[in-house]
Amino acid sequence: MTQLPPPQATDVRLDERMQFALRGDLRDLQAYAVQPSAGLVKLDTMENPFRLPAALRQALGERLAAVALNRYPAERIEVLRDALAQHACLPAGCALTLGNGSDELISMLSLAGAVPGASFLAPVPGFVMYEMAARLHGINFIGVPLTAEFELDESAMRTAIERHRPAVIYLAYPNNPTANLWDDAVIDRLIATAPGLVVIDEAYQPFAARDSLARLVRHPQVLLMRTMSKFGLAGVRVGYLMGRQELISEIDKLRPPFNISVLNCEAALFALENVAEYARQAALIRLEREQLQQALAVLPGVRAYPSEANMIVVRVPDAARTFAGMEQRGVLVKNVSALHPLLDNCLRITVGTPEENPLMMAALKASL
């Protein structure tokens, strides 16, 4: 079968009927780009690099083979919801809703907050989907720059909150792409000043020293977003949003019915039943991260920033040249220089396996 190329943005004029049917601002937006990675050591998208042991892969395959693909997920979504609540130690009075990855949850939040004149706010550089989803729903997005050391600029955040009165504030914890945890006291003071919801995105929680679960109890306007992608199921696409029962009940009205497939449900449930294996993998990733930090610290001309995630941001003399050199040597990382001026000449490197990380270091040294 011939594989069709992905759609490309062009300057070809749209048919009048297309112009009538489609929003005019779509022409000004860019689709989310995914780098080709075939044949490369893939260290560009913060995936867990480990597969399951053979015995668990076989058990999972047998379980998925028994799934009734002719039926809608129905109650299996509720079973997964309950299992995730138990796994997350969800506090009393709280509930959670599911998304097809965190991306769908972010879209649901944008849909929920898309009232005339609404604004959403987040520190930048940050996860690009916060802004993209807001703009797609006609919401004004305010990005507040971090400091030069990638910390929250509390004064600038307070000024932006007072001026724009955002309906939603996103705080990634740890942040993507900078990988750092922000000061808890600053976060709590910002939550106290927020006029609307505060969404704390803990996509990288398995690798971090702290979490925000207690904030769900202390602050009724806080929502906590997590994903199973970094847990080890990036291909399964399961995200979940936790908060007060009454708040989640309203957001859950926007969830498409059967948005988590039966295969995804069973794969996620299987992972939660084998959580010890994923915890072992996360511990190994954290160990590899520390060893990489030490190795990067002695490279001349390279600055590696602190990380509480499964990635490390490094500043090099020439990011474009280094990225190209590493790709030529079979290693794919992410050149994040164009995402924000604060990331000038920065690469984001995913922590790989004990076999992949030496290959990455060799490619980096040779490409500087």
N, C-alpha and C positions, 0 to 999 in steps of 0.2 A: 504494500500500500504506500502510495506517495505521501510523504509528510508535508503538510502545508506550512509555509512560513508564518510566524506570528504577525499580526497586523502592525503596520508601521505608520507613524504620523507622516502625513504628506501635506503639500501645499495645493493639492488638487481641489478645485472648488466642489463643494457638495451639491448634489442635486437639490433643486428647490424644495422637493418633498422632504428630503432629509433635513434641510435647514429648518423647515417648519416643525418637524417632529423632535429635533434634538436641541438641547440647551446650547446657546451660543458660546458660553464660557468653556465648554468642553475642549474647544480648539486651543485654548491657552493652557490646558493641563497636560502634564506628562504622566504616562503610565508608569507603574512601579516596575523598575528594571531588574531582571535576574541575569546574572553573569553566566555564560556557558562554562561548564566545569568538567566536561568529559575528558578523562585521561589525566586529570590534575589532582594533586593533593588538595582537597577542598577545605579551606580554612577561611571562608568568607562570610558565612551566614549563621554563626553561633549555634550550630547543631551539636548535639551530643554525638561524638565520633564513634561511639561503641554500639555494636549490634548485640543482640541477646546471644547468650550461649546456645549451642546447637540444640541441646535438649529442650530449652524453653522455646526456641523457634519452632521446633517440631510440635510441641504441645499447643502453641498458638495457632499454627497452621491447621491442626486437627479441630481446634475449637472454632476457627473461622469457617472451616468447611461445613460445620454443622448449622451455621446460621441460616435462617429462612430468608433468603434474599427476595422472595416474592411478597414479603410482608413489610409494612412500614415499621419504624423503630418502636412506636407506641410506648409501652411501659418500660422498655429498656433505657430510655432517656431518663426516666424517673429513678431507675435503679442506679444509673451512673451518677445522677445528681446526689443521691443519698451516700454513695460510696465516696464521692469527692468531699462532701461535707464532713464525713467521718475522718477522711485522710487529712483534711485541712484543720481539724479541731475547731469547726465553726462554732462561735459562741452562741449561747442561748439568745433567742430573739432575733437571730440573723438567718438569712436564707441565701441561696445562690441560684444563678441562672447560667445556662450554657450557651456557648457560641462556637461556631465553626472556626476555631482559632480566635485569638484576641482581636483580630481584624474585624470580625463580625460584631463583637461586643462594642468596639469603638464606633462602628457604624450605627449600632443600635443607640448608643449614647448620643450620637450626633442627631439622629432622628428624634430622640426624646427631647432634646434641647433646642430644636430648630424653630424657635419662635422669632417673630420679626424683631430685628435689632440685637439678637443674641450674640454674645462673644464667648469664645473658648480661649483659654490661656495655658501656656506651657513654657517651661524653660527651653532654650535652644542653645546648642544643638541637642535634639532629642529624637524620639522615634517619629519618622516622617508621616506615619499614618494618622497621628493626631491632627495635623494640619490638613492632610489630604481629605480625610473623612469630613472634617468641619467644612471645608470649602465645597465639597460635593453636595453638602446639605444647605448651602447658602449661609453659612455661619461665619462671622468675622473671627479670624484667628489671630491672636496676639502672641508672638514669640518674644520672650524676655531673655536676653543673652546671659549665659553663665559668666563667671569670672574667668580670668585667664588660666586659672588652675582648675577649671571645670566645676567650681563650687556654686551653690545658689547665691545669687546677688540679692540678699534679703531686701535691701532698700529699694532696688529697682522692681522687685516683685511686688512689694507693698504699694509702690506708686502705681504700677500697672493695675493692680487689683482695685485700688480706690478709684482710678480713672475709668476703667472699662467695666467694672462690676460683672466679671465673667460668670456665666451660668455653670461652667465646668472648668476646673483646673486639673491638669494632668501633672503628676509627679512620678517619674519612673524611679524605681528604687530596687536595685541599682539602675543607673541611667544607661540608655543606649543612644549613641555609640560610645560614651566616655567610660562606662563600666564602673563608675564610682558610686558609693553610698554617700548621700548628703547628710549634713548635720541634723540630728533628730530634733534638737531644740528649735532650729530654724523652721523645720517642717511643721512642728506643732504650733508655732506662732503664726505661720501662714494659714494653717487650717482655721485657727481662731478668727482670722480676718476675712475668710472667704464668705462671700454672700450667697454662694450656691454650693454645688457638689465639688468634692475633691476626690479624684480617682487616683489611687496609688497603684501603679503598674509594677507588679513583682514578677515579671516574666523570668527573671534570673534568680529567683529566690533559692533554688537548690544549691547555689554556689556562694550565697551571701552569709555574712556573720549575723545579720539581724533581719527581722521582718516587722510588718506593721499590723499583725493580727489584733493586738490590743487596742489599736486605734479604732477598730470597728465598735468596740464597747464604749470608748471615751467620747467619740464624735459621731453623732447620728447622720451627718452629711457626708461621711467618708465611705467610699466604695473601694474594695480591694480586688484587683484584677490579677489573675494568674493564668498560666497556660501549661499544658502538658508537652509543648513543643521542646522546650529546653530540658525538661525532665527526661526526654529520650524518645518522644513520639512526634517529631516534627512532621512526619508524613501522615499522621493521623488527624491533625487539626481539631484539637479540643481545647477551648479556653473556658474559663469560668469567672464569674463576677460575683463577689460576696458583699453583702451589706445588710442593713436593717430590713426586717421582713416586709414592712410596709413600702419601702423604697424599691426593693427587688421585685415586689409584686407588680408595681407599675411598669418597670423596665421590661419585665418578662412578657408583657402584653405585645411588645414589639418583636419578640423572637419568632422567626418563621417556624411553622409546625414541622416537626421531624427534621430539624436542621442538623442533627448529628446522625449519620447513617448507622445502620445496624452493625456494619463492619467496624466502624470507628468506635462505637459503643463497646463492642466486645473486646477490641484491642486495648481500649483504655481500662476497662474492668480487669482484664488480664494483667496489665501493668500494675494496677493497684494491688492485686493479689500477690504480685511478686516485687513489692516495693523494695525489699532488701537488696535485690540485684541492682536496681536503679540508684539506690543510696550508695552502694559500693562504687558504681561508676562515677557518681558525683564526687565522692571522696577522692577518687583517682584523678579526676579533672582538676580539683582544687590543688592537689599535690603537684601535678604537672604545671599548673599556673604559677605556683611559687617558684618552681625550678626555672621556668621560662623567664620570670621576672629577674631572677639572679643572673641568668645568662645574658639577658638584654641590657642589664645595668652596666656591664663592662664593655659594651660595644661603643667605640668612639663615634661621636656624631649622632647617637641615637638616644632619645629619651623615652622611656617606658613609663606610662602613668599608672598610678595605683588601680587595682581592679578587685572588685567583689563579684565579678561575673565570670563567664567562661570565655572571655575575650580580653585582649589587651590593646590599648591604643598606644601607638609609638609614633613619635615625631622624628622624621629623617631629613637629611639635607635636601633631597629631591624626591618627593613621593611618586611622581609620575614615572621617573626613571627606575626607581626601586621596584615599583609595582610591576612594570614591564619586564624587568630583569628576573624577578621571582617567577612570573608567569612563564617566561621562556625556559626557566629551570624546573618547570613542572609543579609549581606551588601557586595556588590561587588564594589571595587575601583580598581585602576590600580597601580601595583608595577612597577615603572619606573626605579628602581635601575640599571637594566642591560643595559639601553639605553646608558648611558655615565657615566664615573667616577665622573663627577660633580654632578650626581644625586644619589650618594651613599646613601642608606637607605632612599630614598624618595618615597612617595606615591603621586599619583595625584588623587584628589577627585573632582568629578563633583558636582556642586551646585544643590541640588535637590529641591523638594517641601517643604513647611513648615511642612509637615507631615514626609517627609523622612529624613530631616536634623537632627532632634533630635535622630532618630534611628541610623543614622550614628555616631553621637557624642557618643552615649551610647556604640556602638560597638567598636569605637576607644578607648575610655577610658578603656573598659574592656580587650582590646587586647594588650595594651602597655606593 
